[in-house]
Amino acid sequence: MEEFIITFRESLEAALVVGIIFSYLKKTEKIEFKKFVYIGMFLGTLGSIMGAVAFRLLVGGFSGISEMIFEGTTMVLGAILIVYLIVWMADKKDTTKAIKQQVESALSSSRGFGLMLLVFVSILREGVETTLFLNATLSNQGSISLLFAAVGILGGLGVGYGVYLGLKGMNLRYLFSVSSALLMLFATGLFARGIHEFQEAGIVPTFVEHIWDVNYLVDENGFLGGFMKSLFGYNGNPSLVEVLVYIGSLLAMIALYNKKRVNLRMVKN
C-alpha cells in the first residue's frame, strides 16, 4: 500500500509540473517550445531509471553490519526527506503561480534550453525521491509490490493529466492532505525502523530491549501485523528507544506541519 502512496504522490507532483508548463505554453501561444518539454521529460525519466539502477547496485555491495548501517541511514534520510517535502508543501499558497514564474524566467534567460532543464530537474528530483523512498520501504518490509507502485504511477499521471484538461471536480487539496497524513505516519515508522537498524548494528544503545511484546495478539510477521509494519512502522516488541523515537518524531512532524499551516492562514488574513 505504501508503494502506491509514494509513487502516486511523486508522479502526481511531476505530472502537475509538466501539465502547468503545457498549459502556460498554450495560453501564451508558445507551442513551439513544447518539444523542449518532451526532451526534458525523456531525459528526466532516463536519468531517474539510471539513478535507480545505480542505487540498487550500490546497495548490493553491502553486507553484515555495513548493510544494517546503510539501510538504517537510508530509512532515516528517507523519513527526514518525506517530512521536509510535506512541511515545505504546507505553506505553498500558489504552486501554479510559482511554476509559471519559473517558466517565464527560463524562457527569458535561455529560451528552450532553460525550459528543458526545468522539466529535467523536476522529473529527476521526483525520480530520485521515489528511488530513496521505495528502497527504504524495501529495507523496512523485505519486499515491495511492483503492482502497487505501477498503479500509483498511473494514478498520479492520470490525475495530473486530468488537471491539465481542466477537470474541476478534482480536489487536489484533499488528495495532498490525505497523502501527507499517510506519508507522515509512514515517515515516523521509517525513522523508528532506521533506529532499530542502528541498534542491531550496535551504534545506538537499546536500554530496554523489549518494552512490551504483543506479537501474540498481532504478529508483526503476520498479514495484519505486516501491513501495519510496512505502512505505520508497527513493531510488536519494540525497544524503549524505538518507542521514544516514534512518539517524539510523530509529535515533531505534527507540530512543524501545523506551524506552517497557521503561518499560511495568518498570511492569507
Sequence and secondary structure as in RCSB ss.txt:
>XXXX:A:sequence
MEEFIITFRESLEAALVVGIIFSYLKKTEKIEFKKFVYIGMFLGTLGSIMGAVAFRLLVGGFSGISEMIFEGTTM
VLGAILIVYLIVWMADKKDTTKAIKQQVESALSSSRGFGLMLLVFVSILREGVETTLFLNATLSNQGSISLLFAA
VGILGGLGVGYGVYLGLKGMNLRYLFSVSSALLMLFATGLFARGIHEFQEAGIVPTFVEHIWDVNYLVDENGFLG
GFMKSLFGYNGNPSLVEVLVYIGSLLAMIALYNKKRVNLRMVKN
>XXXX:A:secstr
 HHHHHHHHHHHHHHHHHHHHHHHHHHTT GGGHHHHHHHHHHHHHHHHHHHHHHHHHHTT  HHHHHHHHHHHH
HHHHHHHHHHHHHHHT S HHHHHHHHHHHHHHHHHHHHHHHHHHHHHHHHHHHHHHHHHHHHHHHS   HHHHH
HHHHHHHHHHHHHHHT TT  HHHHHHHHHHHHHHHHHHHHHHHHHHHHHHTSS  SSS S   TTTS TTSHHH
HHHHHHH   SS  HHHHHHHHHHHHHHHHHHHHHHHHHHHHH 
